[in-house]
Amino acid sequence: MTVSRALAQLVAEGLVITRPGAGAFRAEPRRAPATVGDTAWQEVALSADAAAELVPRTVDASGVLVSLAAPPAGVVEFNGGYLHPSLQPERAMGAALSRAGRRPGVWARPPVEGLGDLREWFARGIGGAITAAEVLIAAGGQSALTTALRALAPPGAPVLVESPTYPGMLAIARAAGQRPVPVPVDADGVKPALLADAFRATGARVFVCQPLFQNPTGAVLAPERRGEVLRIARDAGAFVVEDDFVRHLVHEDAGPLPPPLAAEDPDGVVVHVRSLTKVTSPSFRVSALAARGPVLERLRAIQVVDTFFVPRPLQEAALELVGSPAWPRHLRSVGVELRNRRDTMTAALRLHLPELALPHIPSGGYHLWLRLPDGADEPSVVAGALRAGVAVTPGRPYFSAEPPAAHLRLSFAGVAGTGEITEGVRRLRTACDAVL
């Protein structure tokens, strides 16, 4: 008993380890605890240049992480920003990657502008007078937007943005020390009169917009506004960054789509961004930047400095994918499924949550934009929804200034199917009953 107690004490002190059936052994000597450093000095270093800047640089990824963070198991994912794995062309992507891996020179350094055939494919998709020579291949839409804003506006400069707009773009601008200035949108897109006022008031040289199925409202820029937006920007000596992020996520019941603004711009006003990521997979990060005139060289230089080039195997796989018979089949399949999911969510909301205003039902994209009742506490609704087992996206991060009301964005693309959509709306009803 004495020996047993002694061994137990030595084990507790970490001096001895016991191995059943083998005996007791001396433990390895304990290492000295790691020295705890003092990182307080970084607060001064990271903010020392704030006084010299009009807008201090801040890197806040919270608005982006909302759509990237995976909710706990069992939670219905209405906050996603990508297709559910069941909607992704996994087999076609795998086959494309396999074929690309067998191409001669696939591991060689690609042209810094991107593979010529891939640039040509993007140029044909944009249309108008855009040529392959005016296209740069980039590593996803977020990277392309970052390059565009860095190329077009210096730190401290105002950048006009739609209100509401994509939080990731606001984060890019603020991280670069730029100042996002909101220009309101309605069901027909940005309001041209207010856009002209904003250019005059701020002297801005950049306007970022999503003319097709805008995030988060789903609005499409009206035909009569398209030429006016380009004229206003040209008169202001400014660029329009066109984020054409969901042109491939068109619902089955959508009519003919308007062409990109870049296709109607002979003067190089538009810097066009197009990505394959939304319609394929979060990891299939291939996109394009298109521009005309001297700005193209600046875009190219910044991209080369930042990333050198997009890995050649991924570019080759993109070429294999979009050139395969599986590609048009995938686009048709996604269009049918997204329409069914949109209709299911819309019907469930009208049945169970009629107090949530749904001003616009888009025919493309992957989400709905809802206005909460006046006086509703948006954070309480979001937190209550998560407790009820459904993750939703708050509206506040989509506004660069004070929002006019509380909103929610609900995605129908990241869930497993229509049954999960119905269940998610039922859980949201439970949450709203508790907090509204």
NUFI-339259 format. One record per residue (C-alpha): residue in one letter; x, y, z; residue number from 1. Coordinates in steps of 0.25 Angstrom, whole numbers, plus 5000, padded with zeros to 4 digits. Example, Ala and Ser with C-alpha at 12.3 -4.5 7.8 and 13.67 -1.06 7.14 Angstrom:
2
+----+------+------+------+-----+
: aa :    x :    y :    z :   i :
+----+------+------+------+-----+
:  a : 5049 : 4982 : 5031 :   1 :
:  s : 5055 : 4996 : 5029 :   2 :
+----+------+------+------+-----+
//
This chain:
436
+----+------+------+------+-----+
: aa :    x :    y :    z :   i :
+----+------+------+------+-----+
:  m : 5000 : 5000 : 5000 :   1 :
:  t : 5011 : 5010 : 5003 :   2 :
:  v : 5018 : 5007 : 4990 :   3 :
:  s : 5005 : 5009 : 4983 :   4 :
:  r : 5002 : 5022 : 4989 :   5 :
:  a : 5017 : 5026 : 4987 :   6 :
:  l : 5015 : 5023 : 4972 :   7 :
:  a : 5002 : 5030 : 4971 :   8 :
:  q : 5008 : 5043 : 4977 :   9 :
:  l : 5020 : 5042 : 4968 :  10 :
:  v : 5011 : 5041 : 4956 :  11 :
:  a : 5003 : 5052 : 4960 :  12 :
:  e : 5015 : 5061 : 4961 :  13 :
:  g : 5019 : 5057 : 4947 :  14 :
:  l : 5032 : 5050 : 4952 :  15 :
:  v : 5028 : 5035 : 4948 :  16 :
:  i : 5019 : 5029 : 4938 :  17 :
:  t : 5013 : 5015 : 4939 :  18 :
:  r : 5010 : 5005 : 4928 :  19 :
:  p : 5001 : 4994 : 4931 :  20 :
:  g : 5008 : 4981 : 4930 :  21 :
:  a : 5021 : 4987 : 4929 :  22 :
:  g : 5024 : 4995 : 4942 :  23 :
:  a : 5028 : 5009 : 4946 :  24 :
:  f : 5038 : 5018 : 4939 :  25 :
:  r : 5044 : 5031 : 4941 :  26 :
:  a : 5037 : 5042 : 4933 :  27 :
:  e : 5044 : 5051 : 4924 :  28 :
:  p : 5048 : 5064 : 4930 :  29 :
:  r : 5038 : 5075 : 4929 :  30 :
:  r : 5042 : 5086 : 4920 :  31 :
:  a : 5042 : 5100 : 4925 :  32 :
:  p : 5029 : 5108 : 4922 :  33 :
:  a : 5030 : 5116 : 4910 :  34 :
:  t : 5033 : 5131 : 4912 :  35 :
:  v : 5020 : 5139 : 4911 :  36 :
:  g : 5023 : 5151 : 4902 :  37 :
:  d : 5017 : 5165 : 4903 :  38 :
:  t : 5011 : 5169 : 4890 :  39 :
:  a : 5005 : 5182 : 4895 :  40 :
:  w : 5015 : 5190 : 4886 :  41 :
:  q : 5007 : 5185 : 4874 :  42 :
:  e : 4995 : 5194 : 4877 :  43 :
:  v : 5004 : 5206 : 4875 :  44 :
:  a : 5011 : 5201 : 4862 :  45 :
:  l : 4998 : 5197 : 4855 :  46 :
:  s : 4991 : 5210 : 4858 :  47 :
:  a : 5003 : 5220 : 4858 :  48 :
:  d : 5000 : 5224 : 4843 :  49 :
:  a : 4985 : 5227 : 4846 :  50 :
:  a : 4987 : 5242 : 4849 :  51 :
:  a : 4993 : 5244 : 4836 :  52 :
:  e : 4982 : 5237 : 4828 :  53 :
:  l : 4968 : 5243 : 4825 :  54 :
:  v : 4962 : 5229 : 4828 :  55 :
:  p : 4970 : 5219 : 4837 :  56 :
:  r : 4972 : 5206 : 4831 :  57 :
:  t : 4964 : 5195 : 4838 :  58 :
:  v : 4963 : 5180 : 4834 :  59 :
:  d : 4950 : 5175 : 4838 :  60 :
:  a : 4946 : 5162 : 4832 :  61 :
:  s : 4933 : 5160 : 4841 :  62 :
:  g : 4924 : 5163 : 4829 :  63 :
:  v : 4931 : 5153 : 4820 :  64 :
:  l : 4932 : 5142 : 4831 :  65 :
:  v : 4917 : 5142 : 4833 :  66 :
:  s : 4916 : 5135 : 4820 :  67 :
:  l : 4929 : 5126 : 4821 :  68 :
:  a : 4927 : 5121 : 4835 :  69 :
:  a : 4921 : 5107 : 4836 :  70 :
:  p : 4909 : 5107 : 4846 :  71 :
:  p : 4909 : 5096 : 4857 :  72 :
:  a : 4903 : 5082 : 4853 :  73 :
:  g : 4888 : 5082 : 4852 :  74 :
:  v : 4887 : 5096 : 4849 :  75 :
:  v : 4880 : 5100 : 4836 :  76 :
:  e : 4890 : 5109 : 4828 :  77 :
:  f : 4883 : 5121 : 4822 :  78 :
:  n : 4895 : 5129 : 4823 :  79 :
:  g : 4904 : 5122 : 4813 :  80 :
:  g : 4910 : 5129 : 4801 :  81 :
:  y : 4912 : 5117 : 4792 :  82 :
:  l : 4905 : 5105 : 4786 :  83 :
:  h : 4902 : 5093 : 4794 :  84 :
:  p : 4912 : 5081 : 4791 :  85 :
:  s : 4900 : 5074 : 4784 :  86 :
:  l : 4899 : 5086 : 4774 :  87 :
:  q : 4913 : 5087 : 4771 :  88 :
:  p : 4919 : 5080 : 4759 :  89 :
:  e : 4928 : 5071 : 4767 :  90 :
:  r : 4929 : 5060 : 4757 :  91 :
:  a : 4931 : 5069 : 4745 :  92 :
:  m : 4942 : 5077 : 4753 :  93 :
:  g : 4949 : 5065 : 4757 :  94 :
:  a : 4949 : 5060 : 4742 :  95 :
:  a : 4954 : 5074 : 4738 :  96 :
:  l : 4965 : 5074 : 4748 :  97 :
:  s : 4969 : 5060 : 4744 :  98 :
:  r : 4970 : 5063 : 4729 :  99 :
:  a : 4977 : 5076 : 4732 : 100 :
:  g : 4988 : 5069 : 4740 : 101 :
:  r : 4991 : 5061 : 4727 : 102 :
:  r : 4993 : 5073 : 4719 : 103 :
:  p : 5007 : 5075 : 4714 : 104 :
:  g : 5014 : 5086 : 4722 : 105 :
:  v : 5003 : 5087 : 4732 : 106 :
:  w : 5013 : 5090 : 4743 : 107 :
:  a : 5020 : 5101 : 4736 : 108 :
:  r : 5019 : 5115 : 4739 : 109 :
:  p : 5007 : 5121 : 4732 : 110 :
:  p : 5007 : 5135 : 4725 : 111 :
:  v : 5005 : 5145 : 4737 : 112 :
:  e : 4992 : 5150 : 4730 : 113 :
:  g : 4987 : 5136 : 4729 : 114 :
:  l : 4985 : 5125 : 4719 : 115 :
:  g : 4981 : 5131 : 4705 : 116 :
:  d : 4970 : 5121 : 4703 : 117 :
:  l : 4964 : 5124 : 4716 : 118 :
:  r : 4965 : 5139 : 4714 : 119 :
:  e : 4958 : 5137 : 4701 : 120 :
:  w : 4947 : 5129 : 4707 : 121 :
:  f : 4944 : 5141 : 4717 : 122 :
:  a : 4945 : 5151 : 4706 : 123 :
:  r : 4934 : 5144 : 4698 : 124 :
:  g : 4925 : 5143 : 4711 : 125 :
:  i : 4927 : 5158 : 4713 : 126 :
:  g : 4924 : 5162 : 4699 : 127 :
:  g : 4924 : 5175 : 4692 : 128 :
:  a : 4938 : 5179 : 4687 : 129 :
:  i : 4946 : 5173 : 4699 : 130 :
:  t : 4957 : 5164 : 4694 : 131 :
:  a : 4966 : 5154 : 4700 : 132 :
:  a : 4977 : 5164 : 4701 : 133 :
:  e : 4968 : 5172 : 4710 : 134 :
:  v : 4966 : 5161 : 4720 : 135 :
:  l : 4974 : 5157 : 4732 : 136 :
:  i : 4972 : 5144 : 4740 : 137 :
:  a : 4971 : 5146 : 4755 : 138 :
:  a : 4969 : 5137 : 4767 : 139 :
:  g : 4954 : 5138 : 4770 : 140 :
:  g : 4945 : 5150 : 4770 : 141 :
:  q : 4950 : 5155 : 4784 : 142 :
:  s : 4964 : 5156 : 4779 : 143 :
:  a : 4960 : 5163 : 4766 : 144 :
:  l : 4952 : 5173 : 4774 : 145 :
:  t : 4964 : 5176 : 4783 : 146 :
:  t : 4973 : 5178 : 4771 : 147 :
:  a : 4963 : 5187 : 4764 : 148 :
:  l : 4961 : 5196 : 4776 : 149 :
:  r : 4976 : 5197 : 4779 : 150 :
:  a : 4978 : 5201 : 4765 : 151 :
:  l : 4967 : 5212 : 4764 : 152 :
:  a : 4967 : 5219 : 4777 : 153 :
:  p : 4978 : 5223 : 4787 : 154 :
:  p : 4977 : 5222 : 4802 : 155 :
:  g : 4968 : 5232 : 4808 : 156 :
:  a : 4960 : 5234 : 4795 : 157 :
:  p : 4945 : 5233 : 4794 : 158 :
:  v : 4939 : 5221 : 4787 : 159 :
:  l : 4924 : 5221 : 4783 : 160 :
:  v : 4917 : 5208 : 4786 : 161 :
:  e : 4903 : 5203 : 4785 : 162 :
:  s : 4895 : 5203 : 4798 : 163 :
:  p : 4893 : 5193 : 4802 : 164 :
:  t : 4904 : 5185 : 4796 : 165 :
:  y : 4914 : 5173 : 4798 : 166 :
:  p : 4921 : 5174 : 4811 : 167 :
:  g : 4934 : 5168 : 4805 : 168 :
:  m : 4935 : 5179 : 4796 : 169 :
:  l : 4933 : 5189 : 4808 : 170 :
:  a : 4944 : 5181 : 4815 : 171 :
:  i : 4954 : 5183 : 4803 : 172 :
:  a : 4952 : 5198 : 4802 : 173 :
:  r : 4954 : 5200 : 4817 : 174 :
:  a : 4966 : 5191 : 4818 : 175 :
:  a : 4972 : 5200 : 4807 : 176 :
:  g : 4969 : 5212 : 4815 : 177 :
:  q : 4958 : 5217 : 4805 : 178 :
:  r : 4945 : 5223 : 4809 : 179 :
:  p : 4932 : 5216 : 4804 : 180 :
:  v : 4921 : 5226 : 4801 : 181 :
:  p : 4907 : 5220 : 4800 : 182 :
:  v : 4898 : 5222 : 4788 : 183 :
:  p : 4884 : 5216 : 4790 : 184 :
:  v : 4878 : 5206 : 4781 : 185 :
:  d : 4864 : 5202 : 4778 : 186 :
:  a : 4857 : 5191 : 4771 : 187 :
:  d : 4863 : 5196 : 4758 : 188 :
:  g : 4877 : 5197 : 4763 : 189 :
:  v : 4885 : 5209 : 4767 : 190 :
:  k : 4878 : 5223 : 4766 : 191 :
:  p : 4885 : 5231 : 4755 : 192 :
:  a : 4882 : 5245 : 4761 : 193 :
:  l : 4887 : 5241 : 4774 : 194 :
:  l : 4900 : 5235 : 4768 : 195 :
:  a : 4902 : 5248 : 4760 : 196 :
:  d : 4900 : 5256 : 4774 : 197 :
:  a : 4910 : 5247 : 4781 : 198 :
:  f : 4921 : 5249 : 4770 : 199 :
:  r : 4919 : 5264 : 4771 : 200 :
:  a : 4920 : 5264 : 4786 : 201 :
:  t : 4932 : 5255 : 4788 : 202 :
:  g : 4940 : 5256 : 4776 : 203 :
:  a : 4941 : 5241 : 4775 : 204 :
:  r : 4947 : 5234 : 4763 : 205 :
:  v : 4942 : 5220 : 4766 : 206 :
:  f : 4928 : 5214 : 4767 : 207 :
:  v : 4926 : 5199 : 4770 : 208 :
:  c : 4913 : 5193 : 4766 : 209 :
:  q : 4906 : 5179 : 4763 : 210 :
:  p : 4897 : 5182 : 4751 : 211 :
:  l : 4891 : 5168 : 4751 : 212 :
:  f : 4884 : 5162 : 4763 : 213 :
:  q : 4891 : 5171 : 4772 : 214 :
:  n : 4895 : 5166 : 4786 : 215 :
:  p : 4887 : 5167 : 4795 : 216 :
:  t : 4875 : 5172 : 4788 : 217 :
:  g : 4875 : 5164 : 4776 : 218 :
:  a : 4872 : 5176 : 4767 : 219 :
:  v : 4875 : 5177 : 4752 : 220 :
:  l : 4879 : 5191 : 4747 : 221 :
:  a : 4868 : 5196 : 4738 : 222 :
:  p : 4871 : 5198 : 4723 : 223 :
:  e : 4868 : 5213 : 4724 : 224 :
:  r : 4878 : 5214 : 4735 : 225 :
:  r : 4890 : 5206 : 4729 : 226 :
:  g : 4894 : 5217 : 4719 : 227 :
:  e : 4892 : 5228 : 4729 : 228 :
:  v : 4901 : 5222 : 4740 : 229 :
:  l : 4912 : 5221 : 4729 : 230 :
:  r : 4910 : 5235 : 4725 : 231 :
:  i : 4910 : 5240 : 4739 : 232 :
:  a : 4923 : 5233 : 4742 : 233 :
:  r : 4930 : 5237 : 4729 : 234 :
:  d : 4926 : 5252 : 4732 : 235 :
:  a : 4932 : 5251 : 4746 : 236 :
:  g : 4945 : 5245 : 4740 : 237 :
:  a : 4942 : 5232 : 4748 : 238 :
:  f : 4943 : 5217 : 4747 : 239 :
:  v : 4931 : 5208 : 4749 : 240 :
:  v : 4935 : 5194 : 4755 : 241 :
:  e : 4925 : 5184 : 4750 : 242 :
:  d : 4924 : 5172 : 4759 : 243 :
:  d : 4917 : 5162 : 4750 : 244 :
:  f : 4917 : 5151 : 4761 : 245 :
:  v : 4905 : 5143 : 4758 : 246 :
:  r : 4903 : 5143 : 4743 : 247 :
:  h : 4904 : 5128 : 4743 : 248 :
:  l : 4894 : 5126 : 4754 : 249 :
:  v : 4881 : 5130 : 4746 : 250 :
:  h : 4868 : 5123 : 4750 : 251 :
:  e : 4861 : 5115 : 4740 : 252 :
:  d : 4849 : 5125 : 4739 : 253 :
:  a : 4858 : 5137 : 4736 : 254 :
:  g : 4857 : 5144 : 4723 : 255 :
:  p : 4868 : 5148 : 4714 : 256 :
:  l : 4879 : 5155 : 4722 : 257 :
:  p : 4885 : 5169 : 4719 : 258 :
:  p : 4899 : 5169 : 4714 : 259 :
:  p : 4910 : 5174 : 4724 : 260 :
:  l : 4912 : 5189 : 4725 : 261 :
:  a : 4926 : 5186 : 4719 : 262 :
:  a : 4920 : 5181 : 4706 : 263 :
:  e : 4914 : 5195 : 4704 : 264 :
:  d : 4926 : 5203 : 4708 : 265 :
:  p : 4935 : 5208 : 4697 : 266 :
:  d : 4942 : 5218 : 4705 : 267 :
:  g : 4949 : 5209 : 4716 : 268 :
:  v : 4940 : 5214 : 4727 : 269 :
:  v : 4937 : 5200 : 4732 : 270 :
:  v : 4946 : 5190 : 4739 : 271 :
:  h : 4939 : 5177 : 4739 : 272 :
:  v : 4940 : 5166 : 4749 : 273 :
:  r : 4935 : 5152 : 4746 : 274 :
:  s : 4937 : 5139 : 4754 : 275 :
:  l : 4934 : 5124 : 4752 : 276 :
:  t : 4934 : 5121 : 4767 : 277 :
:  k : 4920 : 5124 : 4771 : 278 :
:  v : 4915 : 5114 : 4760 : 279 :
:  t : 4925 : 5103 : 4763 : 280 :
:  s : 4932 : 5102 : 4777 : 281 :
:  p : 4938 : 5111 : 4788 : 282 :
:  s : 4951 : 5105 : 4785 : 283 :
:  f : 4950 : 5107 : 4769 : 284 :
:  r : 4956 : 5121 : 4770 : 285 :
:  v : 4957 : 5126 : 4756 : 286 :
:  s : 4952 : 5139 : 4751 : 287 :
:  a : 4955 : 5150 : 4741 : 288 :
:  l : 4958 : 5165 : 4741 : 289 :
:  a : 4955 : 5172 : 4728 : 290 :
:  a : 4958 : 5187 : 4725 : 291 :
:  r : 4962 : 5196 : 4713 : 292 :
:  g : 4972 : 5206 : 4712 : 293 :
:  p : 4984 : 5210 : 4721 : 294 :
:  v : 4977 : 5205 : 4734 : 295 :
:  l : 4979 : 5190 : 4729 : 296 :
:  e : 4994 : 5192 : 4731 : 297 :
:  r : 4992 : 5197 : 4745 : 298 :
:  l : 4983 : 5185 : 4748 : 299 :
:  r : 4993 : 5176 : 4743 : 300 :
:  a : 5005 : 5181 : 4750 : 301 :
:  i : 4997 : 5181 : 4764 : 302 :
:  q : 4993 : 5167 : 4761 : 303 :
:  v : 5007 : 5162 : 4758 : 304 :
:  v : 5013 : 5169 : 4770 : 305 :
:  d : 5002 : 5163 : 4779 : 306 :
:  t : 5001 : 5148 : 4774 : 307 :
:  f : 5010 : 5146 : 4762 : 308 :
:  f : 4999 : 5138 : 4754 : 309 :
:  v : 4988 : 5128 : 4757 : 310 :
:  p : 4994 : 5114 : 4757 : 311 :
:  r : 4994 : 5108 : 4743 : 312 :
:  p : 4987 : 5094 : 4747 : 313 :
:  l : 4975 : 5102 : 4752 : 314 :
:  q : 4974 : 5110 : 4739 : 315 :
:  e : 4976 : 5098 : 4731 : 316 :
:  a : 4965 : 5091 : 4739 : 317 :
:  a : 4956 : 5103 : 4737 : 318 :
:  l : 4958 : 5102 : 4722 : 319 :
:  e : 4955 : 5087 : 4722 : 320 :
:  l : 4942 : 5089 : 4731 : 321 :
:  v : 4936 : 5101 : 4722 : 322 :
:  g : 4939 : 5093 : 4709 : 323 :
:  s : 4933 : 5080 : 4713 : 324 :
:  p : 4918 : 5076 : 4710 : 325 :
:  a : 4916 : 5075 : 4725 : 326 :
:  w : 4917 : 5090 : 4727 : 327 :
:  p : 4904 : 5094 : 4720 : 328 :
:  r : 4897 : 5083 : 4727 : 329 :
:  h : 4902 : 5088 : 4740 : 330 :
:  l : 4897 : 5102 : 4737 : 331 :
:  r : 4883 : 5097 : 4733 : 332 :
:  s : 4882 : 5088 : 4745 : 333 :
:  v : 4886 : 5099 : 4755 : 334 :
:  g : 4876 : 5108 : 4749 : 335 :
:  v : 4865 : 5099 : 4751 : 336 :
:  e : 4869 : 5095 : 4765 : 337 :
:  l : 4871 : 5110 : 4769 : 338 :
:  r : 4857 : 5114 : 4764 : 339 :
:  n : 4851 : 5102 : 4772 : 340 :
:  r : 4858 : 5106 : 4784 : 341 :
:  r : 4854 : 5121 : 4783 : 342 :
:  d : 4840 : 5118 : 4781 : 343 :
:  t : 4840 : 5108 : 4793 : 344 :
:  m : 4846 : 5119 : 4802 : 345 :
:  t : 4837 : 5130 : 4797 : 346 :
:  a : 4824 : 5122 : 4799 : 347 :
:  a : 4829 : 5117 : 4813 : 348 :
:  l : 4832 : 5132 : 4817 : 349 :
:  r : 4819 : 5137 : 4812 : 350 :
:  l : 4812 : 5126 : 4820 : 351 :
:  h : 4819 : 5126 : 4833 : 352 :
:  l : 4826 : 5140 : 4833 : 353 :
:  p : 4817 : 5150 : 4826 : 354 :
:  e : 4821 : 5161 : 4835 : 355 :
:  l : 4835 : 5161 : 4828 : 356 :
:  a : 4835 : 5169 : 4816 : 357 :
:  l : 4840 : 5163 : 4803 : 358 :
:  p : 4840 : 5175 : 4793 : 359 :
:  h : 4847 : 5167 : 4782 : 360 :
:  i : 4848 : 5153 : 4777 : 361 :
:  p : 4860 : 5151 : 4768 : 362 :
:  s : 4861 : 5142 : 4756 : 363 :
:  g : 4876 : 5140 : 4758 : 364 :
:  g : 4885 : 5138 : 4770 : 365 :
:  y : 4884 : 5130 : 4782 : 366 :
:  h : 4877 : 5139 : 4793 : 367 :
:  l : 4865 : 5147 : 4798 : 368 :
:  w : 4866 : 5161 : 4805 : 369 :
:  l : 4856 : 5163 : 4816 : 370 :
:  r : 4852 : 5175 : 4824 : 371 :
:  l : 4849 : 5173 : 4838 : 372 :
:  p : 4837 : 5180 : 4845 : 373 :
:  d : 4840 : 5194 : 4849 : 374 :
:  g : 4846 : 5195 : 4863 : 375 :
:  a : 4851 : 5180 : 4862 : 376 :
:  d : 4865 : 5178 : 4868 : 377 :
:  e : 4873 : 5171 : 4857 : 378 :
:  p : 4884 : 5165 : 4866 : 379 :
:  s : 4873 : 5159 : 4875 : 380 :
:  v : 4866 : 5153 : 4863 : 381 :
:  v : 4880 : 5147 : 4858 : 382 :
:  a : 4884 : 5141 : 4871 : 383 :
:  g : 4870 : 5136 : 4874 : 384 :
:  a : 4870 : 5129 : 4860 : 385 :
:  l : 4883 : 5122 : 4863 : 386 :
:  r : 4877 : 5117 : 4877 : 387 :
:  a : 4865 : 5112 : 4869 : 388 :
:  g : 4875 : 5104 : 4860 : 389 :
:  v : 4875 : 5113 : 4847 : 390 :
:  a : 4887 : 5122 : 4843 : 391 :
:  v : 4883 : 5135 : 4836 : 392 :
:  t : 4891 : 5147 : 4831 : 393 :
:  p : 4889 : 5161 : 4838 : 394 :
:  g : 4887 : 5173 : 4829 : 395 :
:  r : 4895 : 5183 : 4836 : 396 :
:  p : 4909 : 5179 : 4830 : 397 :
:  y : 4903 : 5182 : 4816 : 398 :
:  f : 4902 : 5197 : 4819 : 399 :
:  s : 4914 : 5206 : 4819 : 400 :
:  a : 4906 : 5216 : 4827 : 401 :
:  e : 4894 : 5216 : 4836 : 402 :
:  p : 4884 : 5206 : 4831 : 403 :
:  p : 4869 : 5211 : 4828 : 404 :
:  a : 4863 : 5198 : 4835 : 405 :
:  a : 4867 : 5185 : 4840 : 406 :
:  h : 4869 : 5174 : 4830 : 407 :
:  l : 4872 : 5159 : 4828 : 408 :
:  r : 4878 : 5152 : 4816 : 409 :
:  l : 4874 : 5137 : 4814 : 410 :
:  s : 4882 : 5128 : 4805 : 411 :
:  f : 4875 : 5116 : 4799 : 412 :
:  a : 4887 : 5111 : 4792 : 413 :
:  g : 4895 : 5105 : 4803 : 414 :
:  v : 4885 : 5096 : 4809 : 415 :
:  a : 4882 : 5081 : 4805 : 416 :
:  g : 4869 : 5083 : 4798 : 417 :
:  t : 4855 : 5089 : 4799 : 418 :
:  g : 4851 : 5081 : 4811 : 419 :
:  e : 4862 : 5088 : 4819 : 420 :
:  i : 4857 : 5101 : 4814 : 421 :
:  t : 4843 : 5099 : 4820 : 422 :
:  e : 4849 : 5094 : 4833 : 423 :
:  g : 4858 : 5106 : 4834 : 424 :
:  v : 4847 : 5116 : 4832 : 425 :
:  r : 4839 : 5109 : 4842 : 426 :
:  r : 4850 : 5110 : 4852 : 427 :
:  l : 4852 : 5125 : 4848 : 428 :
:  r : 4837 : 5126 : 4852 : 429 :
:  t : 4840 : 5121 : 4866 : 430 :
:  a : 4851 : 5131 : 4867 : 431 :
:  c : 4843 : 5143 : 4863 : 432 :
:  d : 4832 : 5139 : 4872 : 433 :
:  a : 4842 : 5140 : 4884 : 434 :
:  v : 4848 : 5153 : 4880 : 435 :
:  l : 4838 : 5161 : 4872 : 436 :
+----+------+------+------+-----+
//
